């Protein structure tokens, strides 16, 4: 060795515990009126959704963005709205004699109320309308001579004509109410949009932002299996339909229980909780804020919502026990919470909740990135120890995260392997932090005895 020495500096990278950039949070699929089908849009909390026009996709995204963390990014792919929407029957409350006819193909879900502000004939009476069941109203307008009232960009209009007593066609405070169910996408349209997104991005979640049934869920489960086998663990989130106009909430629950009997999958989650709309958007927004091992039932995700008439705690428990995600209120609290993050897994599965699947999926992604570095390496005992040390460092990113994402882990490389013919087998055990799902408080009462000496 030459004596012509010096002081040398070497950068040793990868020891700080920083986790590498992960996959996209969620791929969102759903129908809308103007977004380009199959195109990828990158949407953040303050993005302008007008590019999508109207539709179920927009309705759900609004809910998600209202709850999402500030830096959450959603990759949105519109699907073809190839299944026409439907219009409910009009209910008239009041004494006006006007005749009405509802036409058009609804583009989005709405609970429409048209209220007469001042009475009279066509081109004289004034009105206002609401698309959210009367929580907010449009500006007051005059009902035109044609009788046509177009309801924003809903794709629907109601046409009035004067009744047998023209001067009493419209009476102040009369109301005309009906529900709209917007156009949706067929299963093939949803899967085509999903595939278009998955070809370009890796993602933790795929969110199908419209109502679906167990035929859809089976397709989502098959896709989740395919992605897992392709080293891309992915969770699917979707929602049930709401009760039909002539269906009681009890009949709707029976329908959902029947749907569940013929389906199970550990990486498909279905939201059944609803108010005026299904709560799947609120759920996905909350998931963007939750740590991978955090239950969405935690108080951090308290909700200010209204549940439908007829909803009871017993209904929520029945659906949650069946594997659906619902909202509940604990006795003594004024707020609502998610009951938990149930999946459609069998009751014997370890993957019945988001926090288990998310934790394991994250570990899989990290392990795979590290393991790929060591493919085709020449293996001796020193290299074997180096590979193990590299994997330990990788999982320490989760163990040393603040708060911790796992409590501990074990990595075992079994002895006596035929590496030449079978490759290298490495076994991992992740020790998760338990979620407190029940607290039992045992309280006794006794009188003290002042006559006792200390």
Buried (B, 14 or more C-beta within 10 A) or exposed (E): EEEEEEEEEEEEEEEEEEBEEEBBBBBBBBBBBBBEBBEBBEBEBEBEBEBBBBBBBBBBBEBBBEBBEEEBBBBBBBBBBBBEBBBBEBEBEBEBBBEBEBEBBBBBBBBBBBBBBBBBBBEBBBBBBBBEBBEEBEEEEBBEEEBEBEBBEBBBBBBBEBBEEBEBBBBBEBBBBBBBBBBBBBBEBBBBBBEBBBEEBBBBBBBBBBBBBBEBBBBBBEBBBEBBEEEBBBBBBBBBBBBBEEEEBEEBBEBBBEBBEEBBBBBBBBBBBBBBBBBBBBBBBBBBBBBBBBBBBBEEBBBEBEBBEEBEEEBBEBBBBBBBBBBBBEEEEEEBBBBBBBBBBEEEBEBBBBBBBBBBBBBBBBBEEBBEEBEEEEEEEEEBEBBBEBBBBBBBBBBEBEEBBBEEBEBEBEEEBEEEEEEBEBEBEBEBBEBEEEEEEEEEEEEEEEEEEE
